[in-house]
Amino acid sequence: MASPQTPYEAVLHAARDVTRLDCAFDAEMLGTALLGSVYAIAETDRETAVREFVSGFLAATARRRSAAATTIRSVFAALVPDAEGTAKVRPGAATPAWAGQLGRVRLTGAWCYGDVYGDQTSYLATFAYDDEEAGGPEHALVALVDHNIGITKDIFVGGPAGRVVEQARDLCTADELTWFREEDPARMRAEVTRHLAITDDLGELPAEGSLGTDRALAGARLALLPAGAAATPPTPPEVDRTALVRAFLASPEATRFGLDTIAGDDLASLHFCLSLLLDHAASFPDGDPMRWSPMVAELFLLDWVHRRAVLDMDDAAMLPRVLRAWAAYAARQRSLPARAAAETDRVIEELVGEFARLYSTGERRSPATAAVAQLMADGVDPDDPAALDAWIEANRDRLTDT
């Protein structure tokens, strides 16, 4: 048998048994998985890529009359209703009876849950078909929003809906470092959609999870939720750094870690370390200097600071201690459970060895940071234009190679 010649033919071949499925939900799961391959290979604006593929598919298969072709056309039209040509899709004579239930679901509940640190929020909504027998079981949509990287990191559509909700609620009830509550469906739609728009334009998708395969069906379900005010990224708070640092240095946490008595040359290193903590916090979408967690501490110590800053030995020796004190102070300011603060402190202590290794090897320095580090190692004063120009000229080949 000859191989399919076009992507559309390949999809028709993959969907050849769609009419044998038992219900609309199974067909929608098949359809979203097929469109997931289009979503995954698109380099940018994946939502548009899927919509354009469906438009092309509907145009290319307009004259197909087989039961499988007419059925998968109906499935795609339900999943991506804003694609061109969906209004012209009509069920064929041999289309399964369940095709009339495609996309015909109603919202039955909405919740959200997450960690007390504010790293991630999962949004959960459940849906039921108008006709459960033909449509399929009540099912859940779960969307994981990662606030550290500002994207919808994963999506899951499946069931049984009641079990998904129960497991999430029980997990959060048993762990004081998590929370669970009912959610406004309009807010869920706005937040997940806003972060999905960023995900859709990533050069590389998160490696794990069902984001790609479930994306089309998740989008169709989100579109059924009430529309509220358009969600906009939060405006980072205005931070009075001087006042913030002054309050911290007067805190019991600064005293506990011996930062309140630092003087002389070490004082400049202390304030440099504090400025790095504030700069790192400002790099997140929320810009909250008090949001520190084990994950945020790891991102800071093992990645960000090596790419963005040049530390001398005194800075490197002091930074983990300053971070421990600041994270403890921030946890108290946010009224986090004692266990949450203790866990962040424990993780920072565990990261110190790897932080020191990365500092000594310089393997995670950005090209710009590496150049500045080399400049300082060569004894060049960055504030001396003549000396700086001479150093750049002498190292031009090496800088170009980098």
C-alpha positions as CSV (number, residue, x, y, z in Angstrom):
1,M,0.0,0.0,0.0
2,A,1.4,3.4,-0.9
3,S,2.3,5.8,1.8
4,P,0.1,8.9,2.3
5,Q,1.4,11.7,0.1
6,T,0.3,14.7,2.0
7,P,-0.2,15.6,5.7
8,Y,-3.9,15.6,5.1
9,E,-3.8,12.1,3.7
10,A,-1.7,11.0,6.7
11,V,-4.4,12.4,9.1
12,L,-7.2,10.7,7.1
13,H,-5.2,7.4,7.4
14,A,-4.7,7.8,11.1
15,A,-8.4,8.6,11.6
16,R,-9.6,5.7,9.5
17,D,-11.2,4.0,12.4
18,V,-12.8,7.0,14.0
19,T,-16.4,5.8,13.3
20,R,-15.7,2.7,15.4
21,L,-15.3,4.8,18.6
22,D,-18.0,4.6,21.2
23,C,-18.7,8.3,21.9
24,A,-18.0,11.9,21.1
25,F,-15.4,12.3,23.9
26,D,-13.3,9.4,22.5
27,A,-13.4,11.1,19.0
28,E,-12.4,14.5,20.4
29,M,-9.5,12.8,22.2
30,L,-8.4,11.2,19.0
31,G,-8.8,14.5,17.1
32,T,-6.8,16.5,19.6
33,A,-4.0,13.9,19.6
34,L,-3.8,14.2,15.8
35,L,-3.7,18.0,15.9
36,G,-1.1,17.7,18.6
37,S,1.5,16.7,16.1
38,V,0.8,19.9,14.2
39,Y,1.1,21.9,17.4
40,A,4.3,20.3,18.4
41,I,6.3,20.8,15.2
42,A,5.2,24.4,14.6
43,E,8.1,26.7,15.4
44,T,6.1,29.7,16.6
45,D,2.4,30.8,17.1
46,R,1.3,27.2,17.4
47,E,-2.4,28.0,17.8
48,T,-2.4,29.7,14.5
49,A,-0.6,26.8,12.9
50,V,-3.2,24.4,14.1
51,R,-6.1,26.6,12.9
52,E,-4.5,27.0,9.5
53,F,-3.9,23.2,9.3
54,V,-7.6,22.6,10.1
55,S,-8.6,25.1,7.4
56,G,-6.4,23.4,4.9
57,F,-7.6,20.0,5.9
58,L,-11.3,21.0,5.5
59,A,-10.6,22.5,2.1
60,A,-8.6,19.5,0.9
61,T,-11.2,17.0,2.1
62,A,-14.4,18.8,1.1
63,R,-15.3,16.2,-1.6
64,R,-14.5,13.2,0.6
65,R,-17.6,11.2,1.3
66,S,-16.3,8.3,3.3
67,A,-17.7,7.9,6.8
68,A,-14.2,8.4,8.4
69,A,-13.6,11.5,6.4
70,T,-16.9,13.2,7.1
71,T,-16.6,12.2,10.8
72,I,-13.1,13.5,11.4
73,R,-14.0,16.7,9.6
74,S,-16.8,17.2,12.1
75,V,-14.4,16.4,15.0
76,F,-11.9,19.0,13.8
77,A,-14.7,21.6,13.3
78,A,-15.7,21.1,16.9
79,L,-12.2,21.4,18.2
80,V,-11.2,24.4,16.2
81,P,-14.5,26.2,15.4
82,D,-12.7,29.4,14.3
83,A,-10.9,27.7,11.5
84,E,-12.0,28.7,8.0
85,G,-14.5,26.4,6.5
86,T,-16.0,25.0,9.7
87,A,-19.4,26.5,9.0
88,K,-19.7,24.4,5.9
89,V,-19.0,21.1,7.6
90,R,-22.0,18.8,7.5
91,P,-22.4,15.3,8.8
92,G,-22.4,12.5,6.3
93,A,-25.0,9.8,5.9
94,A,-22.8,7.3,7.7
95,T,-21.6,9.6,10.4
96,P,-22.0,8.0,13.9
97,A,-24.9,9.0,16.0
98,W,-22.6,10.4,18.6
99,A,-21.3,13.1,16.2
100,G,-24.2,15.3,17.2
101,Q,-22.7,15.6,20.7
102,L,-19.2,16.8,19.6
103,G,-18.4,19.9,21.6
104,R,-21.8,20.0,23.3
105,V,-20.8,20.1,26.9
106,R,-21.6,22.3,29.9
107,L,-19.4,23.4,32.8
108,T,-20.1,21.5,36.0
109,G,-17.5,23.0,38.3
110,A,-14.3,25.0,38.5
111,W,-11.5,25.0,41.1
112,C,-7.8,25.9,41.5
113,Y,-5.0,24.7,43.7
114,G,-1.3,25.3,44.1
115,D,1.7,25.7,46.4
116,V,1.9,28.3,49.2
117,Y,5.1,29.7,47.7
118,G,3.3,30.8,44.6
119,D,5.4,28.9,42.1
120,Q,2.5,27.1,40.4
121,T,-1.2,27.2,40.1
122,S,-3.3,24.4,38.6
123,Y,-6.8,25.3,37.3
124,L,-9.4,22.6,37.1
125,A,-12.8,22.6,35.4
126,T,-15.2,19.7,34.8
127,F,-17.6,19.3,31.9
128,A,-20.5,17.0,31.1
129,Y,-22.1,16.3,27.7
130,D,-25.8,17.1,27.1
131,D,-26.3,13.4,26.3
132,E,-23.9,11.3,28.4
133,E,-24.5,8.1,26.6
134,A,-23.6,9.5,23.1
135,G,-21.3,12.2,24.3
136,G,-19.3,10.3,26.9
137,P,-18.3,10.7,30.5
138,E,-18.0,13.8,32.6
139,H,-14.4,14.8,32.3
140,A,-11.9,17.3,33.6
141,L,-9.5,19.9,32.2
142,V,-6.5,20.7,34.3
143,A,-4.1,23.4,33.3
144,L,-0.8,24.0,35.2
145,V,0.4,27.6,35.2
146,D,4.1,28.1,36.2
147,H,4.6,31.6,37.6
148,N,8.4,31.3,37.5
149,I,8.5,31.0,33.8
150,G,5.2,32.7,33.0
151,I,3.6,29.9,30.9
152,T,0.9,27.3,30.9
153,K,3.3,24.4,31.4
154,D,1.0,21.5,31.0
155,I,-2.6,20.6,30.1
156,F,-4.5,17.4,30.8
157,V,-8.0,16.4,29.7
158,G,-9.4,13.2,31.0
159,G,-11.5,11.6,33.7
160,P,-13.4,10.4,35.5
161,A,-14.0,14.0,36.5
162,G,-15.1,13.2,40.1
163,R,-11.9,11.3,40.8
164,V,-9.7,14.0,39.4
165,V,-11.3,16.6,41.7
166,E,-11.3,14.3,44.7
167,Q,-7.6,13.5,44.2
168,A,-6.6,17.1,43.9
169,R,-8.6,18.1,47.0
170,D,-7.3,15.2,49.1
171,L,-3.7,15.9,48.1
172,C,-4.0,19.5,49.1
173,T,-5.9,18.8,52.3
174,A,-3.1,16.5,53.4
175,D,-0.3,18.9,52.7
176,E,0.0,22.3,54.5
177,L,2.2,23.6,51.8
178,T,-0.6,23.5,49.3
179,W,-4.1,25.0,49.0
180,F,-7.4,24.2,47.2
181,R,-10.4,26.4,46.5
182,E,-13.3,27.0,44.1
183,E,-12.5,29.3,41.2
184,D,-14.3,31.8,39.1
185,P,-14.6,30.2,35.6
186,A,-14.0,33.5,33.9
187,R,-10.8,34.1,35.8
188,M,-9.7,30.5,35.0
189,R,-10.3,31.2,31.3
190,A,-8.5,34.5,31.4
191,E,-5.4,33.2,33.3
192,V,-4.9,30.0,31.5
193,T,-5.5,31.6,28.1
194,R,-3.1,34.4,28.8
195,H,-0.3,32.0,29.8
196,L,-1.1,29.7,26.9
197,A,-0.5,32.4,24.5
198,I,3.1,32.6,25.7
199,T,3.4,28.8,25.6
200,D,2.1,28.7,22.0
201,D,5.0,31.0,20.9
202,L,7.8,29.1,22.6
203,G,10.7,27.9,20.5
204,E,10.7,24.7,22.4
205,L,7.8,23.2,24.4
206,P,8.1,21.6,27.9
207,A,9.3,18.1,27.4
208,E,6.9,16.2,29.7
209,G,3.2,16.1,30.0
210,S,0.2,16.1,27.6
211,L,0.4,19.8,26.6
212,G,0.7,19.1,22.8
213,T,-1.8,16.3,22.5
214,D,-4.5,17.9,24.6
215,R,-4.0,21.5,23.5
216,A,-6.8,21.7,20.9
217,L,-9.4,20.1,23.1
218,A,-8.3,22.3,26.0
219,G,-8.7,25.4,23.9
220,A,-12.2,24.3,22.8
221,R,-13.2,23.7,26.5
222,L,-11.7,27.0,27.6
223,A,-13.7,28.8,25.0
224,L,-16.9,27.5,26.6
225,L,-16.1,29.2,29.9
226,P,-17.6,32.7,30.6
227,A,-15.6,35.5,29.2
228,G,-14.5,38.1,31.7
229,A,-12.3,41.2,31.4
230,A,-9.2,40.5,29.2
231,A,-6.4,39.3,31.4
232,T,-3.3,41.4,31.4
233,P,0.1,40.5,33.0
234,P,0.4,41.8,36.5
235,T,2.2,45.1,37.0
236,P,5.3,44.5,39.1
237,P,5.1,46.4,42.3
238,E,7.1,49.5,42.8
239,V,9.9,48.6,45.2
240,D,11.7,51.1,47.4
241,R,14.9,49.2,47.6
242,T,16.5,51.4,50.2
243,A,13.6,51.0,52.6
244,L,13.3,47.3,51.9
245,V,16.9,46.6,52.6
246,R,16.9,48.8,55.7
247,A,13.9,46.9,57.1
248,F,15.5,43.6,56.3
249,L,18.8,44.5,58.1
250,A,16.8,45.5,61.2
251,S,15.0,42.1,61.2
252,P,15.6,39.2,63.5
253,E,16.5,37.1,60.4
254,A,19.4,39.4,59.5
255,T,20.5,39.2,63.2
256,R,20.3,35.4,63.2
257,F,22.6,35.1,60.2
258,G,25.0,37.8,61.5
259,L,24.3,40.3,58.8
260,D,23.4,43.2,61.1
261,T,27.0,43.6,62.3
262,I,28.8,43.4,58.9
263,A,31.1,46.4,58.4
264,G,34.1,47.6,56.4
265,D,34.8,46.1,53.1
266,D,32.3,43.3,53.7
267,L,29.5,45.8,53.8
268,A,29.8,46.5,50.0
269,S,29.6,42.8,49.3
270,L,26.5,42.5,51.5
271,H,24.7,45.2,49.6
272,F,25.8,43.8,46.3
273,C,24.4,40.4,47.2
274,L,21.1,42.1,48.3
275,S,20.9,43.9,45.0
276,L,21.3,40.6,43.2
277,L,18.4,39.1,45.1
278,L,16.2,42.1,44.2
279,D,17.3,42.0,40.6
280,H,16.4,38.4,40.4
281,A,13.0,38.9,41.9
282,A,12.3,41.7,39.4
283,S,13.1,39.3,36.5
284,F,9.9,37.3,37.2
285,P,6.5,38.3,35.8
286,D,5.1,39.3,39.3
287,G,8.3,41.0,40.3
288,D,7.6,40.2,44.0
289,P,10.8,40.4,46.1
290,M,9.2,38.4,48.8
291,R,8.4,35.4,46.7
292,W,11.1,32.9,47.4
293,S,10.8,29.1,47.4
294,P,13.1,26.1,47.0
295,M,12.6,26.3,43.2
296,V,13.2,30.1,43.0
297,A,16.3,29.7,45.2
298,E,17.6,26.9,42.9
299,L,17.0,29.1,39.8
300,F,18.9,31.9,41.4
301,L,21.9,30.0,42.8
302,L,22.5,27.5,40.0
303,D,21.5,29.6,37.0
304,W,20.6,33.2,37.1
305,V,23.4,34.6,39.2
306,H,26.1,32.9,37.0
307,R,24.6,34.3,33.8
308,R,24.0,37.8,35.1
309,A,26.6,38.7,37.6
310,V,30.4,38.7,38.2
311,L,31.2,37.7,41.8
312,D,34.5,38.0,43.6
313,M,35.4,35.4,46.2
314,D,33.9,37.6,49.0
315,D,30.6,37.9,47.2
316,A,30.5,34.2,46.5
317,A,31.2,33.3,50.1
318,M,28.5,35.7,51.4
319,L,25.7,35.2,48.9
320,P,24.2,31.9,50.2
321,R,24.1,33.3,53.7
322,V,22.4,36.4,52.6
323,L,19.9,34.4,50.6
324,R,19.1,32.2,53.6
325,A,18.4,35.2,55.7
326,W,16.3,37.0,53.0
327,A,14.2,33.9,52.3
328,A,13.5,33.4,56.0
329,Y,12.5,37.1,56.3
330,A,10.3,36.9,53.2
331,A,8.6,33.8,54.5
332,R,7.7,35.6,57.7
333,Q,6.5,38.7,55.7
334,R,4.1,36.4,53.7
335,S,3.0,34.4,56.8
336,L,4.1,31.1,55.3
337,P,4.0,28.0,57.4
338,A,7.1,27.3,59.4
339,R,7.6,24.1,57.4
340,A,7.7,26.1,54.2
341,A,10.4,28.4,55.5
342,A,12.4,25.5,56.8
343,E,12.1,23.6,53.5
344,T,13.5,26.6,51.5
345,D,16.4,27.0,54.0
346,R,17.2,23.3,53.8
347,V,17.3,23.4,50.0
348,I,19.5,26.5,50.0
349,E,22.0,24.7,52.2
350,E,22.0,21.7,49.9
351,L,22.6,23.9,46.9
352,V,25.7,25.6,48.3
353,G,28.1,22.9,47.1
354,E,26.9,23.0,43.5
355,F,26.8,26.8,43.6
356,A,30.4,26.9,44.7
357,R,31.4,24.4,41.9
358,L,29.6,26.5,39.2
359,Y,31.3,29.6,40.5
360,S,34.7,28.0,40.3
361,T,34.3,26.5,36.9
362,G,32.3,29.5,35.3
363,E,30.6,27.0,33.1
364,R,27.2,28.7,33.2
365,R,28.5,32.2,32.7
366,S,27.0,34.1,29.7
367,P,29.5,35.3,27.1
368,A,29.2,38.8,28.4
369,T,29.6,37.8,32.0
370,A,32.6,35.6,31.1
371,A,34.2,38.6,29.3
372,V,33.8,40.9,32.3
373,A,35.1,38.2,34.6
374,Q,38.2,37.8,32.5
375,L,38.6,41.6,32.3
376,M,38.6,41.8,36.1
377,A,41.0,38.8,36.4
378,D,43.4,40.7,34.1
379,G,43.4,43.6,36.4
380,V,41.6,46.0,34.0
381,D,39.6,48.9,35.5
382,P,36.2,48.9,33.7
383,D,36.0,52.6,34.5
384,D,39.2,53.4,32.6
385,P,38.1,53.8,28.9
386,A,41.6,53.7,27.5
387,A,42.5,50.5,29.5
388,L,39.2,49.0,28.5
389,D,39.7,49.8,24.8
390,A,43.2,48.3,24.9
391,W,42.0,45.1,26.5
392,I,39.1,44.7,24.0
393,E,41.6,45.2,21.1
394,A,44.0,42.7,22.6
395,N,41.3,40.1,23.1
396,R,39.2,40.8,20.0
397,D,39.7,37.3,18.5
398,R,38.8,35.5,21.7
399,L,35.7,37.7,22.3
400,T,34.6,37.1,18.7
401,D,35.0,33.3,19.1
402,T,32.9,33.4,22.2
